[in-house]
Amino acid sequence: MDTDNSVQTTQMIDDPAVIDLGVGQPQLSLLPLERIRQAAEIRFAQNDPTFLQYGAEQGDGYLRQGLAHLLTEQYGFPVFPKNLFITNGASLGLDLTCTLFAKPGDTIFIEEPSYFLALRIFADHHLRLVSIPVDENGLVVEALEQELKKVRPTFLYTVSAFQNPSGYTLSEERRARLAQLSRENGFLIIADEVYHLLNFSAELPRPFAAYTEEGNIISLGSFSKILAPGLRLGWIQTDPQRAKAFAACGLLDSGGGLNPFTSAIVRGLVESGGLKANIEHLCTTYQARAASMDAALRKYIPGAVYQVPRGGYFFWIRLPDGRDAEALMKRAEKFQVSFRPGVRFSSRGALRDYARLCFAYYEADQLAEGIARLGRALE
């Protein structure tokens, strides 16, 4: 059967003539098709159809065991299957958290800037947003303490490592203080930690998941960033009582555990070490690409102000001379390059002279060409 190229199968419609530095996705060549094929073949050869049945509410028990072992090794502290709940990716985990632990009209604290698609989820749930500034060490705790004098939030949402969009990482000292404040003031911390394992640096603070036994912490993880987005698979790490609360909700009561089919395949990759090897490959690749983008920025946009990321996907640059990023993006169209303007990551229409650039989707030569085009658009 002939392939109809007009039928859309992916979220993004790729124009090969345009270098879109705003795309926050892995390159197709980085998706481990052969690893996943082999894992699927092994699972199908077992002649066991249980993974085609409604799944266990908290998630495939074997996957949770394997994932707990991997996270124990990666994080450096014990992780137990009872603390893990399998989701259809981090976005579903965040949406389900809003459903179970917040109600319309509730106040939540978010970062400024913050992940712009999370803002869409919060809008769907009609939550009131109060933004807290970030600096190179992550969310500014002193600013949060001032806001706590005015209002008690239902939860704080933070992308705590290699933040989307800024690339900043919350310091260990600030993590401990936020965990303490959440206990003292009775609010949850929703830590979006999907980039934590994509670490190029020698040191990284412990994830918020390390504080789950102390209560008030819900950590979101995802296989989208470390394996493949199309799997639609992720996890929540929290205390056992909250993990049971997720498993007992109406969505799970009706449909069973989330994505048991994919869980059964990914389980094989986790147990065999294939996932760990893939993470190592991604970190090596992304470190080189980040270095290439840094070199291109120094060459073609020397007036840009930014911090070189030590993990994750993104550069967060302040444009020279306070240039407006939205206006630049329109001008950049004729140079066949694009990016994401900073205002999209603001809940209050600010950050107009900032831009988010992603180094995950293109190889080094394309990244350099994209930055060169952007430099010409700035001229």
Contacts in CASP RR format, 6 or more apart in sequence:
PFRMAT RR
TARGET T0000
AUTHOR 0000-0000-0000
METHOD contacts of the structure
MODEL  1
MDTDNSVQTTQMIDDPAVIDLGVGQPQLSLLPLERIRQAAEIRFAQNDPT
FLQYGAEQGDGYLRQGLAHLLTEQYGFPVFPKNLFITNGASLGLDLTCTL
FAKPGDTIFIEEPSYFLALRIFADHHLRLVSIPVDENGLVVEALEQELKK
VRPTFLYTVSAFQNPSGYTLSEERRARLAQLSRENGFLIIADEVYHLLNF
SAELPRPFAAYTEEGNIISLGSFSKILAPGLRLGWIQTDPQRAKAFAACG
LLDSGGGLNPFTSAIVRGLVESGGLKANIEHLCTTYQARAASMDAALRKY
IPGAVYQVPRGGYFFWIRLPDGRDAEALMKRAEKFQVSFRPGVRFSSRGA
LRDYARLCFAYYEADQLAEGIARLGRALE
11 25 0 8 1.000
12 20 0 8 1.000
12 23 0 8 1.000
12 25 0 8 1.000
17 336 0 8 1.000
18 336 0 8 1.000
18 337 0 8 1.000
18 338 0 8 1.000
19 336 0 8 1.000
19 337 0 8 1.000
19 338 0 8 1.000
19 362 0 8 1.000
19 366 0 8 1.000
19 369 0 8 1.000
19 370 0 8 1.000
19 373 0 8 1.000
20 337 0 8 1.000
20 338 0 8 1.000
20 339 0 8 1.000
20 361 0 8 1.000
21 337 0 8 1.000
21 338 0 8 1.000
21 339 0 8 1.000
21 357 0 8 1.000
21 358 0 8 1.000
21 362 0 8 1.000
21 367 0 8 1.000
21 370 0 8 1.000
21 371 0 8 1.000
21 374 0 8 1.000
22 338 0 8 1.000
22 339 0 8 1.000
22 340 0 8 1.000
22 356 0 8 1.000
22 357 0 8 1.000
22 358 0 8 1.000
22 361 0 8 1.000
23 358 0 8 1.000
23 360 0 8 1.000
23 361 0 8 1.000
24 313 0 8 1.000
24 314 0 8 1.000
24 358 0 8 1.000
24 360 0 8 1.000
24 361 0 8 1.000
25 229 0 8 1.000
25 358 0 8 1.000
25 360 0 8 1.000
25 361 0 8 1.000
26 225 0 8 1.000
26 228 0 8 1.000
26 229 0 8 1.000
26 282 0 8 1.000
26 360 0 8 1.000
26 361 0 8 1.000
27 360 0 8 1.000
27 361 0 8 1.000
27 362 0 8 1.000
27 363 0 8 1.000
30 282 0 8 1.000
30 285 0 8 1.000
30 360 0 8 1.000
31 228 0 8 1.000
32 227 0 8 1.000
32 228 0 8 1.000
32 278 0 8 1.000
35 269 0 8 1.000
35 274 0 8 1.000
35 278 0 8 1.000
36 227 0 8 1.000
36 228 0 8 1.000
36 231 0 8 1.000
36 265 0 8 1.000
36 269 0 8 1.000
39 265 0 8 1.000
39 266 0 8 1.000
39 268 0 8 1.000
39 269 0 8 1.000
39 272 0 8 1.000
40 265 0 8 1.000
42 268 0 8 1.000
43 51 0 8 1.000
43 264 0 8 1.000
43 265 0 8 1.000
43 267 0 8 1.000
43 268 0 8 1.000
51 60 0 8 1.000
51 260 0 8 1.000
51 261 0 8 1.000
51 263 0 8 1.000
51 264 0 8 1.000
52 260 0 8 1.000
52 261 0 8 1.000
53 260 0 8 1.000
54 255 0 8 1.000
54 256 0 8 1.000
54 257 0 8 1.000
54 260 0 8 1.000
55 256 0 8 1.000
55 257 0 8 1.000
55 260 0 8 1.000
56 256 0 8 1.000
56 257 0 8 1.000
56 260 0 8 1.000
57 247 0 8 1.000
57 248 0 8 1.000
57 252 0 8 1.000
57 253 0 8 1.000
57 256 0 8 1.000
57 257 0 8 1.000
58 64 0 8 1.000
58 84 0 8 1.000
58 85 0 8 1.000
58 86 0 8 1.000
58 243 0 8 1.000
58 244 0 8 1.000
58 246 0 8 1.000
58 247 0 8 1.000
58 257 0 8 1.000
59 85 0 8 1.000
59 86 0 8 1.000
59 247 0 8 1.000
59 257 0 8 1.000
59 258 0 8 1.000
59 260 0 8 1.000
59 263 0 8 1.000
60 86 0 8 1.000
60 260 0 8 1.000
60 263 0 8 1.000
60 264 0 8 1.000
60 267 0 8 1.000
61 81 0 8 1.000
62 267 0 8 1.000
62 271 0 8 1.000
63 86 0 8 1.000
63 263 0 8 1.000
63 264 0 8 1.000
63 266 0 8 1.000
63 267 0 8 1.000
63 270 0 8 1.000
64 81 0 8 1.000
64 84 0 8 1.000
64 86 0 8 1.000
64 235 0 8 1.000
65 81 0 8 1.000
66 81 0 8 1.000
66 267 0 8 1.000
66 270 0 8 1.000
66 271 0 8 1.000
67 79 0 8 1.000
67 81 0 8 1.000
67 84 0 8 1.000
67 235 0 8 1.000
67 270 0 8 1.000
68 79 0 8 1.000
68 80 0 8 1.000
68 81 0 8 1.000
68 83 0 8 1.000
68 84 0 8 1.000
69 79 0 8 1.000
69 270 0 8 1.000
70 270 0 8 1.000
70 275 0 8 1.000
70 276 0 8 1.000
71 79 0 8 1.000
71 209 0 8 1.000
71 237 0 8 1.000
72 78 0 8 1.000
72 79 0 8 1.000
73 276 0 8 1.000
74 197 0 8 1.000
74 279 0 8 1.000
75 206 0 8 1.000
75 207 0 8 1.000
75 209 0 8 1.000
75 210 0 8 1.000
76 206 0 8 1.000
77 206 0 8 1.000
77 210 0 8 1.000
79 209 0 8 1.000
79 237 0 8 1.000
82 240 0 8 1.000
82 243 0 8 1.000
83 212 0 8 1.000
83 237 0 8 1.000
83 238 0 8 1.000
83 239 0 8 1.000
83 240 0 8 1.000
83 243 0 8 1.000
84 235 0 8 1.000
84 236 0 8 1.000
84 237 0 8 1.000
84 243 0 8 1.000
85 235 0 8 1.000
85 236 0 8 1.000
85 237 0 8 1.000
85 238 0 8 1.000
85 243 0 8 1.000
85 246 0 8 1.000
85 247 0 8 1.000
86 233 0 8 1.000
86 234 0 8 1.000
86 235 0 8 1.000
86 257 0 8 1.000
86 258 0 8 1.000
86 259 0 8 1.000
86 263 0 8 1.000
87 93 0 8 1.000
87 96 0 8 1.000
87 220 0 8 1.000
87 233 0 8 1.000
87 234 0 8 1.000
87 235 0 8 1.000
87 236 0 8 1.000
87 258 0 8 1.000
88 232 0 8 1.000
88 233 0 8 1.000
88 234 0 8 1.000
88 258 0 8 1.000
88 259 0 8 1.000
89 221 0 8 1.000
89 222 0 8 1.000
89 223 0 8 1.000
89 224 0 8 1.000
89 232 0 8 1.000
89 233 0 8 1.000
89 234 0 8 1.000
90 192 0 8 1.000
90 194 0 8 1.000
90 220 0 8 1.000
90 221 0 8 1.000
90 222 0 8 1.000
90 224 0 8 1.000
90 234 0 8 1.000
91 117 0 8 1.000
91 121 0 8 1.000
92 232 0 8 1.000
92 258 0 8 1.000
93 220 0 8 1.000
93 234 0 8 1.000
93 236 0 8 1.000
94 118 0 8 1.000
94 121 0 8 1.000
94 157 0 8 1.000
94 190 0 8 1.000
94 192 0 8 1.000
94 220 0 8 1.000
95 121 0 8 1.000
95 124 0 8 1.000
95 125 0 8 1.000
96 246 0 8 1.000
96 249 0 8 1.000
96 251 0 8 1.000
97 155 0 8 1.000
97 188 0 8 1.000
97 190 0 8 1.000
97 218 0 8 1.000
97 220 0 8 1.000
97 236 0 8 1.000
98 121 0 8 1.000
98 122 0 8 1.000
98 124 0 8 1.000
98 125 0 8 1.000
98 127 0 8 1.000
99 125 0 8 1.000
99 249 0 8 1.000
100 245 0 8 1.000
100 246 0 8 1.000
100 249 0 8 1.000
101 154 0 8 1.000
101 155 0 8 1.000
101 188 0 8 1.000
101 218 0 8 1.000
102 108 0 8 1.000
102 125 0 8 1.000
102 127 0 8 1.000
102 154 0 8 1.000
102 155 0 8 1.000
104 125 0 8 1.000
104 126 0 8 1.000
104 127 0 8 1.000
105 126 0 8 1.000
105 127 0 8 1.000
105 128 0 8 1.000
106 127 0 8 1.000
106 128 0 8 1.000
106 153 0 8 1.000
106 154 0 8 1.000
107 127 0 8 1.000
107 128 0 8 1.000
107 129 0 8 1.000
107 130 0 8 1.000
107 151 0 8 1.000
107 152 0 8 1.000
107 153 0 8 1.000
107 154 0 8 1.000
108 122 0 8 1.000
108 127 0 8 1.000
108 128 0 8 1.000
108 129 0 8 1.000
108 130 0 8 1.000
108 153 0 8 1.000
108 154 0 8 1.000
108 155 0 8 1.000
108 156 0 8 1.000
108 157 0 8 1.000
109 130 0 8 1.000
109 131 0 8 1.000
109 132 0 8 1.000
109 144 0 8 1.000
109 147 0 8 1.000
109 153 0 8 1.000
109 155 0 8 1.000
109 156 0 8 1.000
109 157 0 8 1.000
109 187 0 8 1.000
110 118 0 8 1.000
110 119 0 8 1.000
110 122 0 8 1.000
110 129 0 8 1.000
110 130 0 8 1.000
110 131 0 8 1.000
110 132 0 8 1.000
110 156 0 8 1.000
110 157 0 8 1.000
110 158 0 8 1.000
110 347 0 8 1.000
111 131 0 8 1.000
111 132 0 8 1.000
111 133 0 8 1.000
111 134 0 8 1.000
111 138 0 8 1.000
111 139 0 8 1.000
111 157 0 8 1.000
111 158 0 8 1.000
111 159 0 8 1.000
111 163 0 8 1.000
112 131 0 8 1.000
112 132 0 8 1.000
112 133 0 8 1.000
112 134 0 8 1.000
112 346 0 8 1.000
112 347 0 8 1.000
112 348 0 8 1.000
112 350 0 8 1.000
112 351 0 8 1.000
113 134 0 8 1.000
113 163 0 8 1.000
113 165 0 8 1.000
113 166 0 8 1.000
113 316 0 8 1.000
113 342 0 8 1.000
113 345 0 8 1.000
113 346 0 8 1.000
113 351 0 8 1.000
113 354 0 8 1.000
114 131 0 8 1.000
114 157 0 8 1.000
114 159 0 8 1.000
114 345 0 8 1.000
114 346 0 8 1.000
114 347 0 8 1.000
115 159 0 8 1.000
115 163 0 8 1.000
115 164 0 8 1.000
115 165 0 8 1.000
115 192 0 8 1.000
115 345 0 8 1.000
116 165 0 8 1.000
116 340 0 8 1.000
116 344 0 8 1.000
116 345 0 8 1.000
118 157 0 8 1.000
118 192 0 8 1.000
119 129 0 8 1.000
119 347 0 8 1.000
122 129 0 8 1.000
122 157 0 8 1.000
127 154 0 8 1.000
129 347 0 8 1.000
130 147 0 8 1.000
130 151 0 8 1.000
130 153 0 8 1.000
131 346 0 8 1.000
131 347 0 8 1.000
131 348 0 8 1.000
132 139 0 8 1.000
132 140 0 8 1.000
132 143 0 8 1.000
132 144 0 8 1.000
132 147 0 8 1.000
132 156 0 8 1.000
133 139 0 8 1.000
133 140 0 8 1.000
133 143 0 8 1.000
134 140 0 8 1.000
134 163 0 8 1.000
134 166 0 8 1.000
134 168 0 8 1.000
135 168 0 8 1.000
136 168 0 8 1.000
136 307 0 8 1.000
137 168 0 8 1.000
137 169 0 8 1.000
137 170 0 8 1.000
137 171 0 8 1.000
137 174 0 8 1.000
138 160 0 8 1.000
138 163 0 8 1.000
138 166 0 8 1.000
138 168 0 8 1.000
138 169 0 8 1.000
138 170 0 8 1.000
138 171 0 8 1.000
138 174 0 8 1.000
139 158 0 8 1.000
139 170 0 8 1.000
139 174 0 8 1.000
139 178 0 8 1.000
141 174 0 8 1.000
141 177 0 8 1.000
141 178 0 8 1.000
141 181 0 8 1.000
144 156 0 8 1.000
144 178 0 8 1.000
144 181 0 8 1.000
145 181 0 8 1.000
147 153 0 8 1.000
148 181 0 8 1.000
148 185 0 8 1.000
152 185 0 8 1.000
152 186 0 8 1.000
152 187 0 8 1.000
153 187 0 8 1.000
154 187 0 8 1.000
154 188 0 8 1.000
155 187 0 8 1.000
155 188 0 8 1.000
155 189 0 8 1.000
155 190 0 8 1.000
155 218 0 8 1.000
156 178 0 8 1.000
156 182 0 8 1.000
156 187 0 8 1.000
156 188 0 8 1.000
156 189 0 8 1.000
156 190 0 8 1.000
157 190 0 8 1.000
157 192 0 8 1.000
158 170 0 8 1.000
158 178 0 8 1.000
158 189 0 8 1.000
158 190 0 8 1.000
158 191 0 8 1.000
158 192 0 8 1.000
158 208 0 8 1.000
159 191 0 8 1.000
159 192 0 8 1.000
159 193 0 8 1.000
159 194 0 8 1.000
159 195 0 8 1.000
160 169 0 8 1.000
160 170 0 8 1.000
160 175 0 8 1.000
160 191 0 8 1.000
160 192 0 8 1.000
160 193 0 8 1.000
160 196 0 8 1.000
160 207 0 8 1.000
160 208 0 8 1.000
161 169 0 8 1.000
161 170 0 8 1.000
161 193 0 8 1.000
161 195 0 8 1.000
161 196 0 8 1.000
161 199 0 8 1.000
161 204 0 8 1.000
161 205 0 8 1.000
161 207 0 8 1.000
161 311 0 8 1.000
161 312 0 8 1.000
162 168 0 8 1.000
162 169 0 8 1.000
162 195 0 8 1.000
162 196 0 8 1.000
162 198 0 8 1.000
162 199 0 8 1.000
162 309 0 8 1.000
162 310 0 8 1.000
162 311 0 8 1.000
162 312 0 8 1.000
162 313 0 8 1.000
162 314 0 8 1.000
163 169 0 8 1.000
163 170 0 8 1.000
163 195 0 8 1.000
164 192 0 8 1.000
164 195 0 8 1.000
164 313 0 8 1.000
164 314 0 8 1.000
164 356 0 8 1.000
165 314 0 8 1.000
165 316 0 8 1.000
165 340 0 8 1.000
165 342 0 8 1.000
165 345 0 8 1.000
165 354 0 8 1.000
165 356 0 8 1.000
166 314 0 8 1.000
166 316 0 8 1.000
167 307 0 8 1.000
167 309 0 8 1.000
167 311 0 8 1.000
167 312 0 8 1.000
167 314 0 8 1.000
167 315 0 8 1.000
167 316 0 8 1.000
168 307 0 8 1.000
168 316 0 8 1.000
169 204 0 8 1.000
169 205 0 8 1.000
169 310 0 8 1.000
170 178 0 8 1.000
170 205 0 8 1.000
171 205 0 8 1.000
172 205 0 8 1.000
172 206 0 8 1.000
175 205 0 8 1.000
175 206 0 8 1.000
175 208 0 8 1.000
175 211 0 8 1.000
176 211 0 8 1.000
178 189 0 8 1.000
179 189 0 8 1.000
179 208 0 8 1.000
179 211 0 8 1.000
179 214 0 8 1.000
179 216 0 8 1.000
179 217 0 8 1.000
182 188 0 8 1.000
182 189 0 8 1.000
182 216 0 8 1.000
182 217 0 8 1.000
183 214 0 8 1.000
183 215 0 8 1.000
183 216 0 8 1.000
186 216 0 8 1.000
187 216 0 8 1.000
188 216 0 8 1.000
188 217 0 8 1.000
188 218 0 8 1.000
189 208 0 8 1.000
189 211 0 8 1.000
189 216 0 8 1.000
189 217 0 8 1.000
189 218 0 8 1.000
190 218 0 8 1.000
190 220 0 8 1.000
191 207 0 8 1.000
191 208 0 8 1.000
191 209 0 8 1.000
191 217 0 8 1.000
191 218 0 8 1.000
191 219 0 8 1.000
191 220 0 8 1.000
192 220 0 8 1.000
192 221 0 8 1.000
193 207 0 8 1.000
193 208 0 8 1.000
193 209 0 8 1.000
193 219 0 8 1.000
193 220 0 8 1.000
193 221 0 8 1.000
194 220 0 8 1.000
194 221 0 8 1.000
194 222 0 8 1.000
194 224 0 8 1.000
194 225 0 8 1.000
195 225 0 8 1.000
195 311 0 8 1.000
195 312 0 8 1.000
195 313 0 8 1.000
196 204 0 8 1.000
196 207 0 8 1.000
196 221 0 8 1.000
197 225 0 8 1.000
197 226 0 8 1.000
197 279 0 8 1.000
198 225 0 8 1.000
198 226 0 8 1.000
198 279 0 8 1.000
198 282 0 8 1.000
198 283 0 8 1.000
198 286 0 8 1.000
198 311 0 8 1.000
198 312 0 8 1.000
198 313 0 8 1.000
199 283 0 8 1.000
199 310 0 8 1.000
199 311 0 8 1.000
199 312 0 8 1.000
200 283 0 8 1.000
200 286 0 8 1.000
200 287 0 8 1.000
200 290 0 8 1.000
200 309 0 8 1.000
200 310 0 8 1.000
200 311 0 8 1.000
200 312 0 8 1.000
201 310 0 8 1.000
201 311 0 8 1.000
204 310 0 8 1.000
207 219 0 8 1.000
208 217 0 8 1.000
208 219 0 8 1.000
209 217 0 8 1.000
209 219 0 8 1.000
209 237 0 8 1.000
211 217 0 8 1.000
212 219 0 8 1.000
212 237 0 8 1.000
212 238 0 8 1.000
212 239 0 8 1.000
213 239 0 8 1.000
215 238 0 8 1.000
215 239 0 8 1.000
215 242 0 8 1.000
217 238 0 8 1.000
217 239 0 8 1.000
218 236 0 8 1.000
218 237 0 8 1.000
218 238 0 8 1.000
218 242 0 8 1.000
219 236 0 8 1.000
219 237 0 8 1.000
219 238 0 8 1.000
220 234 0 8 1.000
220 235 0 8 1.000
220 236 0 8 1.000
221 234 0 8 1.000
221 235 0 8 1.000
221 236 0 8 1.000
221 237 0 8 1.000
222 233 0 8 1.000
222 234 0 8 1.000
222 235 0 8 1.000
223 231 0 8 1.000
223 233 0 8 1.000
223 234 0 8 1.000
223 266 0 8 1.000
223 275 0 8 1.000
224 230 0 8 1.000
224 231 0 8 1.000
224 232 0 8 1.000
224 233 0 8 1.000
224 234 0 8 1.000
225 312 0 8 1.000
225 313 0 8 1.000
226 275 0 8 1.000
226 278 0 8 1.000
226 279 0 8 1.000
226 282 0 8 1.000
227 233 0 8 1.000
227 266 0 8 1.000
227 269 0 8 1.000
227 275 0 8 1.000
227 278 0 8 1.000
231 259 0 8 1.000
231 262 0 8 1.000
231 266 0 8 1.000
232 259 0 8 1.000
232 262 0 8 1.000
233 259 0 8 1.000
233 262 0 8 1.000
233 263 0 8 1.000
233 266 0 8 1.000
236 243 0 8 1.000
236 246 0 8 1.000
238 246 0 8 1.000
246 252 0 8 1.000
247 257 0 8 1.000
252 258 0 8 1.000
266 275 0 8 1.000
269 275 0 8 1.000
269 278 0 8 1.000
283 311 0 8 1.000
286 311 0 8 1.000
286 312 0 8 1.000
286 313 0 8 1.000
286 359 0 8 1.000
286 360 0 8 1.000
287 311 0 8 1.000
288 364 0 8 1.000
289 359 0 8 1.000
289 360 0 8 1.000
289 362 0 8 1.000
289 363 0 8 1.000
289 364 0 8 1.000
289 367 0 8 1.000
290 308 0 8 1.000
290 309 0 8 1.000
290 311 0 8 1.000
290 315 0 8 1.000
290 359 0 8 1.000
292 359 0 8 1.000
292 364 0 8 1.000
292 367 0 8 1.000
292 368 0 8 1.000
293 315 0 8 1.000
293 357 0 8 1.000
293 359 0 8 1.000
293 367 0 8 1.000
293 368 0 8 1.000
293 371 0 8 1.000
294 308 0 8 1.000
294 315 0 8 1.000
295 368 0 8 1.000
296 367 0 8 1.000
296 368 0 8 1.000
296 370 0 8 1.000
296 371 0 8 1.000
296 372 0 8 1.000
297 304 0 8 1.000
297 306 0 8 1.000
297 315 0 8 1.000
297 317 0 8 1.000
297 371 0 8 1.000
299 371 0 8 1.000
299 372 0 8 1.000
300 371 0 8 1.000
300 372 0 8 1.000
300 374 0 8 1.000
300 375 0 8 1.000
301 317 0 8 1.000
301 320 0 8 1.000
301 371 0 8 1.000
301 374 0 8 1.000
301 375 0 8 1.000
301 378 0 8 1.000
303 320 0 8 1.000
304 317 0 8 1.000
304 318 0 8 1.000
304 319 0 8 1.000
304 320 0 8 1.000
305 317 0 8 1.000
305 318 0 8 1.000
306 315 0 8 1.000
306 316 0 8 1.000
306 317 0 8 1.000
306 318 0 8 1.000
307 316 0 8 1.000
308 315 0 8 1.000
309 315 0 8 1.000
312 360 0 8 1.000
313 358 0 8 1.000
313 359 0 8 1.000
313 360 0 8 1.000
314 356 0 8 1.000
314 357 0 8 1.000
314 358 0 8 1.000
314 359 0 8 1.000
315 356 0 8 1.000
315 357 0 8 1.000
315 358 0 8 1.000
315 359 0 8 1.000
316 354 0 8 1.000
316 355 0 8 1.000
316 356 0 8 1.000
316 357 0 8 1.000
317 354 0 8 1.000
317 355 0 8 1.000
317 357 0 8 1.000
318 353 0 8 1.000
318 354 0 8 1.000
319 325 0 8 1.000
319 328 0 8 1.000
319 353 0 8 1.000
319 354 0 8 1.000
319 355 0 8 1.000
319 378 0 8 1.000
320 378 0 8 1.000
322 353 0 8 1.000
323 353 0 8 1.000
323 378 0 8 1.000
324 352 0 8 1.000
324 353 0 8 1.000
325 339 0 8 1.000
325 341 0 8 1.000
325 342 0 8 1.000
325 343 0 8 1.000
325 352 0 8 1.000
325 353 0 8 1.000
325 354 0 8 1.000
325 355 0 8 1.000
326 341 0 8 1.000
326 343 0 8 1.000
326 352 0 8 1.000
328 341 0 8 1.000
328 355 0 8 1.000
328 377 0 8 1.000
328 378 0 8 1.000
329 338 0 8 1.000
329 339 0 8 1.000
329 341 0 8 1.000
331 377 0 8 1.000
332 338 0 8 1.000
332 339 0 8 1.000
332 373 0 8 1.000
332 374 0 8 1.000
332 377 0 8 1.000
334 377 0 8 1.000
335 373 0 8 1.000
335 374 0 8 1.000
335 376 0 8 1.000
335 377 0 8 1.000
336 373 0 8 1.000
337 370 0 8 1.000
337 373 0 8 1.000
337 374 0 8 1.000
337 377 0 8 1.000
339 355 0 8 1.000
339 356 0 8 1.000
339 357 0 8 1.000
339 374 0 8 1.000
340 355 0 8 1.000
340 356 0 8 1.000
341 352 0 8 1.000
341 354 0 8 1.000
341 355 0 8 1.000
341 356 0 8 1.000
342 351 0 8 1.000
342 352 0 8 1.000
342 354 0 8 1.000
342 355 0 8 1.000
342 356 0 8 1.000
343 349 0 8 1.000
343 350 0 8 1.000
343 351 0 8 1.000
343 352 0 8 1.000
345 351 0 8 1.000
345 354 0 8 1.000
345 356 0 8 1.000
357 371 0 8 1.000
359 367 0 8 1.000
362 370 0 8 1.000
END
